[in-house]
Amino acid sequence: MLATSEFAMHRSNYHSKVSLEVITMVHVILFDDADFGGAHKHVFRAEPNLNRRVPLEGADSTSFNDRVSSIVVLEGQWEFFEDWGYQGKLGKTLGPGVYPWVEDANALGPGSNDKISSLRPGQRLSEVDLGTAAAEAGAKSEV
Ligand SMILES: [Ca+2]
């Protein structure tokens, strides 16, 4: 049976996590051409396969696989990969900013143009911190 204080702690962790997920929405825009030209695609969550064709009409129905030449990161820390399923990481993780040419040194670097096949936001520090805090609190309460 949970002690009252322990129950309150679990509740408090649950509510913090939920509210953080709402606040820390991630968002990146991928562009077909350099300097944010051509077709573009908004991504709000991990995308394991840009080659997947969405059965909808319009610009977003086209595959964005092996096309990305420039990127705008609005929120989050994003990792980009050469293959689907997050295999073959390209360059470094990119935080909020404008990247007019993916091969720039401050972007993904040489050889990364028209290569991205999957991408995902990095693990959020807030979740890591909350998980560790909860684990530590749990360990203490058992002493
Ligand atoms: Ca391109």
Backbone and ligand atoms as CSV (ligand in chain L), in Angstrom:
chain,resi,resn,atom,element,x,y,z
A,1,MET,N,N,0.851,-1.204,0.000
A,1,MET,CA,C,0.000,0.000,0.000
A,1,MET,C,C,0.881,1.246,0.000
A,2,LEU,N,N,0.523,2.197,-0.844
A,2,LEU,CA,C,1.327,3.417,-0.953
A,2,LEU,C,C,1.052,4.355,0.216
A,3,ALA,N,N,2.123,4.891,0.779
A,3,ALA,CA,C,1.950,5.925,1.798
A,3,ALA,C,C,1.364,7.162,1.114
A,4,THR,N,N,0.669,7.979,1.839
A,4,THR,CA,C,0.021,9.159,1.258
A,4,THR,C,C,1.031,10.061,0.558
A,5,SER,N,N,2.190,10.270,1.200
A,5,SER,CA,C,3.193,11.168,0.615
A,5,SER,C,C,3.732,10.583,-0.698
A,6,GLU,N,N,3.900,9.270,-0.749
A,6,GLU,CA,C,4.426,8.637,-1.953
A,6,GLU,C,C,3.415,8.757,-3.096
A,7,PHE,N,N,2.162,8.574,-2.768
A,7,PHE,CA,C,1.116,8.702,-3.774
A,7,PHE,C,C,1.106,10.123,-4.345
A,8,ALA,N,N,1.230,11.103,-3.462
A,8,ALA,CA,C,1.248,12.504,-3.904
A,8,ALA,C,C,2.434,12.741,-4.840
A,9,MET,N,N,3.579,12.128,-4.528
A,9,MET,CA,C,4.766,12.307,-5.359
A,9,MET,C,C,4.527,11.733,-6.757
A,10,HIS,N,N,3.939,10.535,-6.841
A,10,HIS,CA,C,3.674,9.929,-8.146
A,10,HIS,C,C,2.719,10.799,-8.955
A,11,ARG,N,N,1.718,11.289,-8.293
A,11,ARG,CA,C,0.764,12.167,-8.970
A,11,ARG,C,C,1.466,13.395,-9.498
A,12,SER,N,N,2.313,13.974,-8.683
A,12,SER,CA,C,3.009,15.192,-9.065
A,12,SER,C,C,3.914,14.940,-10.275
A,13,ASN,N,N,4.622,13.796,-10.309
A,13,ASN,CA,C,5.465,13.471,-11.458
A,13,ASN,C,C,4.628,13.311,-12.721
A,14,TYR,N,N,3.502,12.656,-12.567
A,14,TYR,CA,C,2.634,12.426,-13.719
A,14,TYR,C,C,2.199,13.762,-14.321
A,15,HIS,N,N,1.778,14.664,-13.466
A,15,HIS,CA,C,1.286,15.947,-13.979
A,15,HIS,C,C,2.408,16.783,-14.599
A,16,SER,N,N,3.614,16.747,-14.010
A,16,SER,CA,C,4.725,17.513,-14.589
A,16,SER,C,C,5.030,17.002,-15.988
A,17,LYS,N,N,5.047,15.689,-16.142
A,17,LYS,CA,C,5.408,15.108,-17.426
A,17,LYS,C,C,4.372,15.479,-18.488
A,18,VAL,N,N,3.128,15.393,-18.149
A,18,VAL,CA,C,2.081,15.714,-19.113
A,18,VAL,C,C,2.196,17.163,-19.569
A,19,SER,N,N,2.361,18.082,-18.624
A,19,SER,CA,C,2.407,19.484,-19.013
A,19,SER,C,C,3.657,19.782,-19.835
A,20,LEU,N,N,4.791,19.106,-19.535
A,20,LEU,CA,C,6.004,19.333,-20.322
A,20,LEU,C,C,5.821,18.874,-21.755
A,21,GLU,N,N,5.091,17.774,-21.933
A,21,GLU,CA,C,4.902,17.270,-23.293
A,21,GLU,C,C,4.114,18.266,-24.133
A,22,VAL,N,N,3.211,18.972,-23.506
A,22,VAL,CA,C,2.437,19.968,-24.237
A,22,VAL,C,C,3.327,21.150,-24.598
A,23,ILE,N,N,4.164,21.557,-23.657
A,23,ILE,CA,C,4.992,22.747,-23.862
A,23,ILE,C,C,6.111,22.493,-24.868
A,24,THR,N,N,6.743,21.314,-24.798
A,24,THR,CA,C,7.918,21.071,-25.623
A,24,THR,C,C,7.561,20.378,-26.933
A,25,MET,N,N,6.674,20.965,-27.695
A,25,MET,CA,C,6.325,20.435,-29.014
A,25,MET,C,C,7.520,20.659,-29.947
A,26,VAL,N,N,7.875,19.632,-30.706
A,26,VAL,CA,C,9.022,19.748,-31.603
A,26,VAL,C,C,8.545,20.012,-33.026
A,27,HIS,N,N,9.380,20.660,-33.836
A,27,HIS,CA,C,8.956,21.098,-35.161
A,27,HIS,C,C,10.177,21.380,-36.038
A,28,VAL,N,N,10.238,20.724,-37.177
A,28,VAL,CA,C,11.308,20.989,-38.146
A,28,VAL,C,C,10.665,21.084,-39.531
A,29,ILE,N,N,11.241,21.922,-40.396
A,29,ILE,CA,C,10.756,22.026,-41.782
A,29,ILE,C,C,11.891,21.614,-42.715
A,30,LEU,N,N,11.578,20.667,-43.603
A,30,LEU,CA,C,12.549,20.170,-44.577
A,30,LEU,C,C,12.249,20.797,-45.938
A,31,PHE,N,N,13.297,21.197,-46.668
A,31,PHE,CA,C,13.111,21.802,-47.991
A,31,PHE,C,C,13.840,20.989,-49.054
A,32,ASP,N,N,13.221,20.920,-50.215
A,32,ASP,CA,C,13.781,20.180,-51.345
A,32,ASP,C,C,15.068,20.850,-51.864
A,33,ASP,N,N,15.066,22.193,-51.925
A,33,ASP,CA,C,16.210,22.915,-52.495
A,33,ASP,C,C,16.984,23.682,-51.423
A,34,ALA,N,N,18.174,24.141,-51.803
A,34,ALA,CA,C,18.967,24.990,-50.916
A,34,ALA,C,C,18.236,26.317,-50.705
A,35,ASP,N,N,18.595,27.027,-49.643
A,35,ASP,CA,C,18.004,28.340,-49.332
A,35,ASP,C,C,16.487,28.277,-49.205
A,36,PHE,N,N,16.003,27.158,-48.670
A,36,PHE,CA,C,14.582,26.999,-48.335
A,36,PHE,C,C,13.682,27.109,-49.557
A,37,GLY,N,N,14.185,26.600,-50.693
A,37,GLY,CA,C,13.411,26.638,-51.937
A,37,GLY,C,C,12.738,25.303,-52.225
A,38,GLY,N,N,11.851,25.342,-53.213
A,38,GLY,CA,C,11.170,24.137,-53.660
A,38,GLY,C,C,10.121,23.667,-52.683
A,39,ALA,N,N,9.744,22.411,-52.810
A,39,ALA,CA,C,8.724,21.848,-51.926
A,39,ALA,C,C,9.260,21.759,-50.506
A,40,HIS,N,N,8.356,21.800,-49.529
A,40,HIS,CA,C,8.794,21.654,-48.146
A,40,HIS,C,C,7.851,20.726,-47.393
A,41,LYS,N,N,8.328,20.260,-46.251
A,41,LYS,CA,C,7.537,19.340,-45.440
A,41,LYS,C,C,7.746,19.656,-43.965
A,42,HIS,N,N,6.645,19.856,-43.249
A,42,HIS,CA,C,6.715,20.067,-41.799
A,42,HIS,C,C,6.737,18.706,-41.106
A,43,VAL,N,N,7.600,18.573,-40.090
A,43,VAL,CA,C,7.656,17.327,-39.319
A,43,VAL,C,C,7.532,17.677,-37.834
A,44,PHE,N,N,6.599,17.014,-37.148
A,44,PHE,CA,C,6.313,17.323,-35.744
A,44,PHE,C,C,6.661,16.177,-34.797
A,45,ARG,N,N,7.128,15.077,-35.352
A,45,ARG,CA,C,7.435,13.912,-34.512
A,45,ARG,C,C,8.467,13.058,-35.256
A,46,ALA,N,N,8.965,12.044,-34.576
A,46,ALA,CA,C,9.952,11.176,-35.206
A,46,ALA,C,C,9.378,10.611,-36.510
A,47,GLU,N,N,10.186,10.641,-37.563
A,47,GLU,CA,C,9.754,10.153,-38.877
A,47,GLU,C,C,10.708,9.041,-39.304
A,48,PRO,N,N,10.298,7.776,-39.129
A,48,PRO,CA,C,11.217,6.661,-39.385
A,48,PRO,C,C,11.483,6.380,-40.861
A,49,ASN,N,N,10.646,6.932,-41.756
A,49,ASN,CA,C,10.835,6.607,-43.167
A,49,ASN,C,C,10.209,7.668,-44.061
A,50,LEU,N,N,11.022,8.569,-44.575
A,50,LEU,CA,C,10.506,9.634,-45.443
A,50,LEU,C,C,10.072,9.099,-46.799
A,51,ASN,N,N,10.367,7.837,-47.062
A,51,ASN,CA,C,9.994,7.246,-48.344
A,51,ASN,C,C,8.553,6.738,-48.340
A,52,ARG,N,N,7.956,6.783,-47.143
A,52,ARG,CA,C,6.576,6.329,-47.024
A,52,ARG,C,C,5.665,7.314,-47.756
A,53,ARG,N,N,4.813,6.810,-48.604
A,53,ARG,CA,C,3.909,7.692,-49.360
A,53,ARG,C,C,2.554,7.744,-48.670
A,54,VAL,N,N,2.181,8.939,-48.284
A,54,VAL,CA,C,0.911,9.124,-47.585
A,54,VAL,C,C,-0.209,9.159,-48.621
A,55,PRO,N,N,-1.261,8.374,-48.426
A,55,PRO,CA,C,-2.337,8.329,-49.424
A,55,PRO,C,C,-3.258,9.545,-49.360
A,56,LEU,N,N,-2.685,10.727,-49.509
A,56,LEU,CA,C,-3.478,11.955,-49.514
A,56,LEU,C,C,-3.025,12.806,-50.693
A,57,GLU,N,N,-3.907,13.636,-51.181
A,57,GLU,CA,C,-3.533,14.526,-52.271
A,57,GLU,C,C,-2.746,15.703,-51.708
A,58,GLY,N,N,-2.006,16.372,-52.545
A,58,GLY,CA,C,-1.304,17.576,-52.102
A,58,GLY,C,C,0.180,17.369,-51.955
A,59,ALA,N,N,0.867,18.445,-51.599
A,59,ALA,CA,C,2.334,18.442,-51.572
A,59,ALA,C,C,2.887,17.396,-50.621
A,60,ASP,N,N,2.199,17.191,-49.495
A,60,ASP,CA,C,2.735,16.275,-48.507
A,60,ASP,C,C,2.612,14.810,-48.908
A,61,SER,N,N,1.910,14.549,-49.996
A,61,SER,CA,C,1.753,13.162,-50.401
A,61,SER,C,C,2.993,12.665,-51.124
A,62,THR,N,N,3.887,13.594,-51.534
A,62,THR,CA,C,5.076,13.164,-52.247
A,62,THR,C,C,6.140,12.726,-51.259
A,63,SER,N,N,6.908,11.752,-51.645
A,63,SER,CA,C,8.002,11.260,-50.802
A,63,SER,C,C,9.050,12.350,-50.651
A,64,PHE,N,N,9.564,12.493,-49.437
A,64,PHE,CA,C,10.657,13.443,-49.213
A,64,PHE,C,C,11.978,12.717,-49.021
A,65,ASN,N,N,11.993,11.458,-49.410
A,65,ASN,CA,C,13.207,10.675,-49.240
A,65,ASN,C,C,14.330,11.144,-50.168
A,66,ASP,N,N,15.538,11.274,-49.639
A,66,ASP,CA,C,16.724,11.639,-50.438
A,66,ASP,C,C,16.521,12.936,-51.228
A,67,ARG,N,N,15.883,13.926,-50.612
A,67,ARG,CA,C,15.641,15.192,-51.310
A,67,ARG,C,C,16.069,16.411,-50.514
A,68,VAL,N,N,16.192,16.277,-49.206
A,68,VAL,CA,C,16.368,17.460,-48.355
A,68,VAL,C,C,17.702,18.169,-48.618
A,69,SER,N,N,17.612,19.485,-48.920
A,69,SER,CA,C,18.817,20.281,-49.169
A,69,SER,C,C,18.963,21.446,-48.200
A,70,SER,N,N,17.869,21.831,-47.515
A,70,SER,CA,C,17.962,22.861,-46.476
A,70,SER,C,C,16.913,22.580,-45.406
A,71,ILE,N,N,17.173,23.110,-44.227
A,71,ILE,CA,C,16.378,22.750,-43.042
A,71,ILE,C,C,16.153,23.980,-42.161
A,72,VAL,N,N,14.961,24.079,-41.577
A,72,VAL,CA,C,14.734,25.042,-40.501
A,72,VAL,C,C,14.265,24.243,-39.282
A,73,VAL,N,N,15.011,24.341,-38.192
A,73,VAL,CA,C,14.587,23.704,-36.941
A,73,VAL,C,C,13.927,24.774,-36.085
A,74,LEU,N,N,12.642,24.598,-35.801
A,74,LEU,CA,C,11.916,25.574,-34.982
A,74,LEU,C,C,11.953,25.195,-33.511
A,75,GLU,N,N,11.781,23.914,-33.222
A,75,GLU,CA,C,11.807,23.456,-31.824
A,75,GLU,C,C,12.449,22.081,-31.759
A,76,GLY,N,N,13.241,21.863,-30.747
A,76,GLY,CA,C,13.795,20.526,-30.509
A,76,GLY,C,C,15.223,20.386,-30.992
A,77,GLN,N,N,15.807,19.264,-30.619
A,77,GLN,CA,C,17.152,18.873,-31.057
A,77,GLN,C,C,16.934,17.669,-31.962
A,78,TRP,N,N,17.296,17.793,-33.236
A,78,TRP,CA,C,16.947,16.748,-34.210
A,78,TRP,C,C,18.163,16.000,-34.715
A,79,GLU,N,N,17.952,14.679,-34.877
A,79,GLU,CA,C,18.972,13.826,-35.481
A,79,GLU,C,C,18.465,13.419,-36.867
A,80,PHE,N,N,19.384,13.405,-37.847
A,80,PHE,CA,C,19.024,13.066,-39.225
A,80,PHE,C,C,19.835,11.845,-39.667
A,81,PHE,N,N,19.181,10.977,-40.449
A,81,PHE,CA,C,19.811,9.711,-40.816
A,81,PHE,C,C,19.746,9.449,-42.317
A,82,GLU,N,N,20.773,8.754,-42.806
A,82,GLU,CA,C,20.877,8.444,-44.232
A,82,GLU,C,C,19.897,7.343,-44.636
A,83,ASP,N,N,19.598,6.433,-43.700
A,83,ASP,CA,C,18.700,5.319,-44.027
A,83,ASP,C,C,17.439,5.379,-43.181
A,84,TRP,N,N,16.416,4.667,-43.593
A,84,TRP,CA,C,15.180,4.636,-42.812
A,84,TRP,C,C,15.437,3.869,-41.521
A,85,GLY,N,N,14.597,4.090,-40.531
A,85,GLY,CA,C,14.748,3.400,-39.254
A,85,GLY,C,C,15.883,3.952,-38.407
A,86,TYR,N,N,16.261,5.207,-38.657
A,86,TYR,CA,C,17.296,5.885,-37.853
A,86,TYR,C,C,18.647,5.184,-37.938
A,87,GLN,N,N,19.029,4.783,-39.142
A,87,GLN,CA,C,20.337,4.161,-39.345
A,87,GLN,C,C,21.239,5.110,-40.117
A,88,GLY,N,N,22.493,5.190,-39.715
A,88,GLY,CA,C,23.474,6.007,-40.436
A,88,GLY,C,C,23.304,7.484,-40.153
A,89,LYS,N,N,23.636,7.893,-38.946
A,89,LYS,CA,C,23.431,9.293,-38.576
A,89,LYS,C,C,24.292,10.225,-39.429
A,90,LEU,N,N,23.655,11.297,-39.899
A,90,LEU,CA,C,24.352,12.283,-40.718
A,90,LEU,C,C,24.775,13.450,-39.827
A,91,GLY,N,N,26.068,13.746,-39.814
A,91,GLY,CA,C,26.568,14.923,-39.096
A,91,GLY,C,C,26.161,14.939,-37.639
A,92,LYS,N,N,25.930,16.161,-37.143
A,92,LYS,CA,C,25.615,16.293,-35.726
A,92,LYS,C,C,24.130,16.577,-35.526
A,93,THR,N,N,23.719,16.545,-34.281
A,93,THR,CA,C,22.341,16.880,-33.919
A,93,THR,C,C,22.146,18.384,-34.093
A,94,LEU,N,N,21.028,18.778,-34.721
A,94,LEU,CA,C,20.785,20.201,-34.978
A,94,LEU,C,C,19.698,20.759,-34.063
A,95,GLY,N,N,20.006,21.874,-33.428
A,95,GLY,CA,C,19.036,22.573,-32.598
A,95,GLY,C,C,18.370,23.688,-33.384
A,96,PRO,N,N,17.505,24.474,-32.735
A,96,PRO,CA,C,16.788,25.547,-33.424
A,96,PRO,C,C,17.722,26.467,-34.204
A,97,GLY,N,N,17.348,26.733,-35.461
A,97,GLY,CA,C,18.166,27.587,-36.316
A,97,GLY,C,C,17.814,27.377,-37.772
A,98,VAL,N,N,18.424,28.186,-38.638
A,98,VAL,CA,C,18.207,28.048,-40.076
A,98,VAL,C,C,19.473,27.467,-40.710
A,99,TYR,N,N,19.275,26.479,-41.574
A,99,TYR,CA,C,20.392,25.778,-42.214
A,99,TYR,C,C,20.130,25.794,-43.726
A,100,PRO,N,N,20.591,26.869,-44.413
A,100,PRO,CA,C,20.262,27.047,-45.837
A,100,PRO,C,C,20.912,26.031,-46.766
A,101,TRP,N,N,21.920,25.322,-46.271
A,101,TRP,CA,C,22.565,24.297,-47.106
A,101,TRP,C,C,23.037,23.200,-46.170
A,102,VAL,N,N,22.485,22.009,-46.325
A,102,VAL,CA,C,22.756,20.934,-45.367
A,102,VAL,C,C,24.235,20.554,-45.286
A,103,GLU,N,N,24.992,20.826,-46.352
A,103,GLU,CA,C,26.406,20.417,-46.349
A,103,GLU,C,C,27.314,21.428,-45.651
A,104,ASP,N,N,26.755,22.563,-45.209
A,104,ASP,CA,C,27.548,23.538,-44.457
A,104,ASP,C,C,28.125,22.880,-43.209
A,105,ALA,N,N,29.273,23.400,-42.769
A,105,ALA,CA,C,29.942,22.842,-41.587
A,105,ALA,C,C,29.063,22.948,-40.341
A,106,ASN,N,N,28.236,24.007,-40.254
A,106,ASN,CA,C,27.389,24.162,-39.056
A,106,ASN,C,C,26.058,23.418,-39.205
A,107,ALA,N,N,25.892,22.728,-40.345
A,107,ALA,CA,C,24.677,21.917,-40.540
A,107,ALA,C,C,25.088,20.438,-40.454
A,108,LEU,N,N,24.763,19.636,-41.491
A,108,LEU,CA,C,25.073,18.202,-41.410
A,108,LEU,C,C,26.417,17.834,-42.040
A,109,GLY,N,N,26.998,18.784,-42.793
A,109,GLY,CA,C,28.333,18.556,-43.337
A,109,GLY,C,C,28.345,17.927,-44.723
A,110,PRO,N,N,29.547,17.812,-45.323
A,110,PRO,CA,C,29.721,17.313,-46.689
A,110,PRO,C,C,29.088,15.936,-46.895
A,111,GLY,N,N,28.471,15.752,-48.062
A,111,GLY,CA,C,27.905,14.453,-48.418
A,111,GLY,C,C,26.498,14.229,-47.908
A,112,SER,N,N,25.911,15.244,-47.262
A,112,SER,CA,C,24.584,15.032,-46.668
A,112,SER,C,C,23.437,15.509,-47.560
A,113,ASN,N,N,23.767,16.183,-48.689
A,113,ASN,CA,C,22.694,16.675,-49.555
A,113,ASN,C,C,21.926,15.523,-50.203
A,114,ASP,N,N,20.594,15.663,-50.230
A,114,ASP,CA,C,19.714,14.659,-50.849
A,114,ASP,C,C,19.932,13.262,-50.262
A,115,LYS,N,N,20.186,13.192,-48.958
A,115,LYS,CA,C,20.492,11.905,-48.338
A,115,LYS,C,C,19.517,11.511,-47.230
A,116,ILE,N,N,18.853,12.485,-46.616
A,116,ILE,CA,C,18.063,12.174,-45.409
A,116,ILE,C,C,16.885,11.243,-45.729
A,117,SER,N,N,16.810,10.146,-44.956
A,117,SER,CA,C,15.698,9.201,-45.120
A,117,SER,C,C,14.866,9.032,-43.853
A,118,SER,N,N,15.430,9.448,-42.695
A,118,SER,CA,C,14.656,9.416,-41.450
A,118,SER,C,C,15.206,10.473,-40.509
A,119,LEU,N,N,14.383,10.869,-39.552
A,119,LEU,CA,C,14.808,11.890,-38.591
A,119,LEU,C,C,13.994,11.743,-37.315
A,120,ARG,N,N,14.576,12.216,-36.218
A,120,ARG,CA,C,13.846,12.142,-34.959
A,120,ARG,C,C,14.356,13.212,-33.989
A,121,PRO,N,N,13.466,13.671,-33.118
A,121,PRO,CA,C,13.918,14.594,-32.087
A,121,PRO,C,C,14.694,13.813,-31.036
A,122,GLY,N,N,15.786,14.387,-30.531
A,122,GLY,CA,C,16.586,13.730,-29.499
A,122,GLY,C,C,15.774,13.586,-28.230
A,123,GLN,N,N,16.257,12.711,-27.344
A,123,GLN,CA,C,15.557,12.490,-26.082
A,123,GLN,C,C,15.550,13.793,-25.294
A,124,ARG,N,N,14.395,14.138,-24.787
A,124,ARG,CA,C,14.270,15.412,-24.074
A,124,ARG,C,C,14.866,15.314,-22.674
A,125,LEU,N,N,15.668,16.302,-22.337
A,125,LEU,CA,C,16.319,16.299,-21.023
A,125,LEU,C,C,15.294,16.291,-19.905
A,126,SER,N,N,14.172,16.955,-20.123
A,126,SER,CA,C,13.157,17.034,-19.074
A,126,SER,C,C,12.670,15.643,-18.684
A,127,GLU,N,N,12.519,14.760,-19.671
A,127,GLU,CA,C,12.041,13.405,-19.368
A,127,GLU,C,C,13.113,12.600,-18.655
A,128,VAL,N,N,14.365,12.778,-19.073
A,128,VAL,CA,C,15.473,12.062,-18.430
A,128,VAL,C,C,15.546,12.500,-16.969
A,129,ASP,N,N,15.488,13.813,-16.739
A,129,ASP,CA,C,15.579,14.337,-15.376
A,129,ASP,C,C,14.440,13.814,-14.508
A,130,LEU,N,N,13.232,13.837,-15.056
A,130,LEU,CA,C,12.072,13.393,-14.278
A,130,LEU,C,C,12.195,11.906,-13.952
A,131,GLY,N,N,12.650,11.120,-14.940
A,131,GLY,CA,C,12.785,9.683,-14.727
A,131,GLY,C,C,13.800,9.391,-13.642
A,132,THR,N,N,14.932,10.077,-13.678
A,132,THR,CA,C,15.985,9.884,-12.677
A,132,THR,C,C,15.501,10.313,-11.307
A,133,ALA,N,N,14.843,11.456,-11.247
A,133,ALA,CA,C,14.341,11.974,-9.976
A,133,ALA,C,C,13.353,10.987,-9.355
A,134,ALA,N,N,12.477,10.443,-10.185
A,134,ALA,CA,C,11.465,9.501,-9.697
A,134,ALA,C,C,12.124,8.226,-9.201
A,135,ALA,N,N,13.153,7.734,-9.934
A,135,ALA,CA,C,13.872,6.510,-9.544
A,135,ALA,C,C,14.585,6.723,-8.212
A,136,GLU,N,N,15.222,7.881,-8.080
A,136,GLU,CA,C,15.953,8.171,-6.840
A,136,GLU,C,C,14.982,8.274,-5.664
A,137,ALA,N,N,13.874,8.946,-5.894
A,137,ALA,CA,C,12.879,9.107,-4.827
A,137,ALA,C,C,12.340,7.745,-4.427
A,138,GLY,N,N,12.126,6.857,-5.432
A,138,GLY,CA,C,11.628,5.521,-5.156
A,138,GLY,C,C,12.613,4.725,-4.326
A,139,ALA,N,N,13.910,4.819,-4.666
A,139,ALA,CA,C,14.946,4.086,-3.948
A,139,ALA,C,C,14.996,4.551,-2.482
A,140,LYS,N,N,14.897,5.862,-2.284
A,140,LYS,CA,C,14.955,6.401,-0.930
A,140,LYS,C,C,13.775,5.919,-0.083
A,141,SER,N,N,12.581,5.892,-0.706
A,141,SER,CA,C,11.401,5.544,0.074
A,141,SER,C,C,11.427,4.086,0.534
A,142,GLU,N,N,12.279,3.254,-0.136
A,142,GLU,CA,C,12.350,1.841,0.259
A,142,GLU,C,C,13.312,1.617,1.420
A,143,VAL,N,N,14.159,2.590,1.713
A,143,VAL,CA,C,15.148,2.451,2.793
A,143,VAL,C,C,14.446,2.430,4.159
L,1,CA,CA,CA,17.271,18.432,-52.914
